[in-house]
Amino acid sequence: MSQAKGVIAKLARHGAAALKPRKVAVAPGGLNPWRRPLISRREAAVARKQAKRAGLYGTFDPATGGWLEEWDPSLEPRALRPPKAHKRERTRDERFQNIEQNLADMSGKIDAYRKTVQARKPTPGVETLIKRLTRRRK
């Protein structure tokens, strides 16, 4: 089985650039500046396998086809990262520290709150009793 003529022609004309996406100039705010490769990954895989079967791997001739080793896709290892997780799980330590810090001076806050509540109450006496009794009720 011979290689597809279109794939051979594109490889002969453009070489490795036919297997990679290319960036074109577009106006700002325009369409996507990236264009797809001239040869899809599926077509490239089929052409590579056919060249291996035909014994043409490592050589390329525009008349007969083939596949060069530098055209093979290079798969760089991906860096392993832990999963992102939920925000509540990521910020748990920070929230714990914040709660511990707030609890450390909680007794002082409670005392201050009780004093402000007591200060808002009217002072006991005859004047406040008269004001309370003479106030209009709706």
C-alpha positions, 0 to 999 in steps of 0.5 A: 500500500503506497502513501497518499499522494497529497501527504507526500506532496505536502511533506516534500514541499513543507517538510516538518512544518507541514506537521505543525500548526502555524501562526498567522497575522490577524488584526487585533480582536480578530479570529484565531491566529493559529491555523491547523497543520497541513497534515493531520496527526492521523494522516501523519501516523498512517504515513509513518506506519506505511513507510515502516511497512514499505521499508522507507522509514528514515528516508524520503523521496518525493517520488516514492515517499517515506518518513524521516526520523526528525518528523516523529512527534516528540513527546515531552514528559508532563510535570506531575502536579497534585489535583487542584481540590476544592477551595475549602480543602486548599485553604483549610490550614489558613482558616484554622490559623485564623480561627486560632488567632481569633479565639486567642483574644476572644475573652477580651472581645466578650468583655468589651461587648458586654460593656458596650451593651451595658453602656447602651442601657439607660441608667436606672432611676426615677427619670428613666421610669417617668420617661418610660411610663409617659412614652406614647405607645402605638 
